[in-house]
């Protein structure tokens, strides 16, 4: 315990060393950065820690990293005003493996060493649940077995990241979870001060307003104990954790004994129980805001392309000619406004509505579904939740995030989802000439842009 406390002290000291200085604070308050690169400034009030645990696929070497990883890391730098990204791994990733010169100050690589992920998850979750050491040891060994079999399982524990990685998040006002198959734009342009100050949880949707749940690609929490422990209300994460892990291991062994290498996994998404419990927790306010783009389907022919230029991310309707890249660059001015005014303005009063278990979220158990069928197809409503009450808030967007006569629209980030599944794992779909923070992304891969 003493060693862990000293390690936490070292991490806190390192975070303090990165804190904004008085001269930087005065410059920020005057509305300009302390240096010519406003992306290097830090917000004087809020700081978000985004957790991204990464487990290598079974039987792969440290060299087999996602081919799009450099693009994620480079674009994560666009959010340095507000966000630090923590990539936790087990000696599978180092700065030396990244392309030469790709060093982003707000992306932290944290090596937990071999078996460290399961050990950390079991120790912190076990302590929160109040389990004896023998049970924690049993959970650790089974987690390690399952993480090796199926690395994606770490995502099942996203709701508990505030507890699991809490010793790294001491000096942060907020913590959150996301995915690495995203590329980011000027996220701070879209994050509103009221979201961080007035809401305990904020999640970004892609316009599917009929489905009320916390998105795995972007959910941010206030760093407070009463928020960080909501996950304890989900049985499979709390008192049923050990039983659920035993079931997972037994199922995996049974399938492999039958000679099956590919089989349905027991995966309980955070988008189910956790969303439902959070939405019904008293004195917890949640906002579901339409601010992300997603490659949800593969269209024939393709309908959209993504352009990352000047730190901004644009989704553009696909036409015979490319959009005017010079126009997009001019519309992508650096974002340095610490007031965090955002790009959406509410219209009228929030309208209450009732949720049902039908009309959305077929991947989650019916008992956790919260659907609003009457909002299906609505692209101008955000959702506000509090203690089991639900409201829809209509909004309008600033014209500054639209370009090319409405053909292109700026977003906080793009989730590759179905698009990346078409790409070869060797990286053959990624143009080696593409710059990591200036490129075009399509259903077919990542492409270089001409010099502007």
C-alpha positions, -999 to +999 in steps of 0.1 A: +000+000+000+029+024+008+044+018-026+012+025-043+008+057-024+042+069-034+036+060-070+004+080-069+023+109-054+048+108-083+019+108-108+003+138-091+036+156-091+040+150-128+005+163-135+012+194-114+043+200-134+021+202-165-004+226-149-010+260-164+015+287-151+003+321-138+016+338-170-003+313-191-034+318-170-033+356-175-029+351-213-058+326-214-080+351-195-072+377-221-086+353-247-053+344-264-028+316-258+005+320-240+023+311-272+017+310-309+003+275-308-029+277-289-032+239-290-005+239-263-026+260-239-044+244-210-078+253-198-076+271-164-107+254-149-114+220-165-093+190-174-106+157-188-087+124-185-099+100-212-090+063-205-081+039-233-069+005-221-053-014-249-048-051-251-030-067-280-048-094-299-039-130-290-007-142-305+004-109-319+036-090-313+040-055-302+045-045-338+009-053-347-008-022-336-039-007-353-027+008-385-047+039-379-031+045-344-008+073-355-038+092-370-057+088-337-027+100-317-019+130-339-056+142-340-059+137-303-034+166-300-062+188-314-080+185-280-050+194-258-068+226-245-090+203-224-081+166-226-053+142-218-056+108-233-043+078-213-035+047-232-030+019-207-012-012-221+009-042-211+043-035-227+027-036-261+032+000-270+061+025-267+070+059-281+098+042-300+072+021-320+055+052-332+065+070-364+095+093-360+085+128-348+050+117-336+051+131-301+018+145-287+021+160-252-015+152-242-013+115-251+001+095-222+014+059-227+011+040-194+027+006-192+011-017-167+034-046-177+024-082-183-007-092-165-010-057-150-043-049-166-062-077-149-044-071-116-054-035-116-090-041-126-094-069-100-077-049-072-097-017-077-130-032-084-126-057-056-118-029-032-149-010-042-171-040-038-154-050-005-142-085-016-116-104+004-081-110-011-089-146-021-118-135-042-097-106-057-070-131-067-096-154-083-111-125-103-076-114-114-066-148-127-099-152-147-097-116-160-062-123-172-073-155-190-102-137-207-082-106-216-058-129-234-086-148-251-106-117-260-089-083-255-121-064-263-135-075-230-118-046-213-146-024-227-172-042-206-157-024-176-158+011-190-183+023-164-158+015-137-128+033-153-132+062-129-125+037-100-100+015-119-077+043-131-086+068-103-050+071-090-040+086-124-070+110-124-066+127-091-059+162-106-086+160-132-121+176-130-135+150-153-128+115-166-142+096-196-140+067-220-137+065-257-123+042-284-091+043-304-109+038-338-117+075-339-100+105-354-106+138-337-113+173-348-114+204-326-133+187-298-130+217-275-149+238-300-179+215-293-176+209-256-197+235-237-189+249-203-224+241-191-218+205-201-188+203-177-202+225-150-240+216-149-241+180-159-225+150-141-224+129-173-222+140-209-222+117-239-220+125-277-244+108-301-246+107-339-282+119-342-299+086-332-321+105-307-346+077-304-320+057-285-312+069-249-279+055-238-243+065-230-221+061-260-189+040-258-172+064-282-175+094-259-188+096-224-174+121-199-181+122-161-175+147-133-147+133-112-168+128-080-173+097-059-210+097-062-206+097-100-176+074-101-195+046-082-227+045-102-213+013-118-218-005-085-256-006-093-249-031-121-249-066-107-225-080-133-199-054-124-204-055-086-217-083-064-221-106-095-186-098-109-169-130-099-199-152-109-200-135-144-163-140-149-166-177-140-194-180-166-173-163-192-143-186-186-165-217-186-182-207-218-149-200-235-135-233-225-166-252-236-166-236-270-129-244-275-134-279-263-159-283-291-132-270-315-148-236-321-124-207-326-151-181-335-181-180-312-205-156-295-189-140-265-206-131-232-202-094-236-224-071-215-221-036-230-219-005-208-246+009-231-271-014-213-273-016-175-250+013-168-269+038-190-302+027-174-289+030-138-272+063-145-304+077-160-324+068-129-299+080-103-312+109-082-292+142-085-273+130-115-279+151-146-270+137-180-268+152-215-269+133-247-257+157-274-255+152-312-219+160-319-201+130-334-200+115-368-199+077-375-192+053-403-222+033-394-228+017-428-209+010-459-228+025-488-226+016-525-218+041-538-202+060-509-221+090-498-196+108-475-159+114-470-141+129-440-114+156-442-090+165-414-075+199-421-060+226-398-070+206-367-107+205-377-127+175-389-152+178-417-178+154-430-185+162-466-211+149-490-194+129-517-196+145-552-177+143-585-153+171-574-134+173-542-145+202-518-123+232-520-096+223-495-084+259-492-119+270-481-120+242-455-086+253-442-097+289-438-128+277-420-107+256-396-092+284-375-075+271-343-099+270-313-085+287-282-117+301-265-116+291-228-152+303-224-163+271-242-194+286-257-199+256-280-217+255-314-253+247-304-279+271-290-311+257-274-345+267-290-374+269-266-379+249-235-371+212-230-400+189-238-406+160-214-412+125-229-416+089-218-393+061-228-403+026-238-384-007-242-393-009-279-379+008-310-342+009-303-311-008-289-318-044-299-283-054-288-291-047-252-315-065-228-351-051-230-350-043-193-324-017-199-337-002-232-348+035-231-364+044-265-380+075-278-395+064-311-411+098-317-376+113-320-364+089-347-349+108-376-347+141-356-313+156-361-319+188-341-327+174-306-304+168-276-316+147-247-315+158-210-319+132-183-323+134-145-335+109-119-356+090-143-371+120-161-364+126-198-365+158-219-358+166-255-342+200-262-343+214-297-313+234-308-297+253-337-261+252-348-236+280-355-230+286-392-193+286-385-193+247-386-207+246-421-188+251-453-190+246-490-226+258-492-237+232-467-219+203-483-194+200-454-200+201-417-175+201-388-178+176-360-160+168-327-148+134-340-154+106-364-159+070-353-147+046-380-169+017-368-180-002-400-156+016-424-125+002-408-138-034-410-132-032-448-096-023-444-067-048-445-050-052-411-016-048-427-024-011-434-027-016-472-057+008-472-036+036-457-017+058-480+019+060-466+021+096-480-008+108-458+002+132-430-011+121-396-031+152-389-040+162-425-057+136-445-089+123-461-107+093-447-132+072-467-148+038-467-118+026-486-091+039-463-070+069-454-056+090-482-031+118-486-043+153-494-026+176-519-005+204-504-026+235-500 
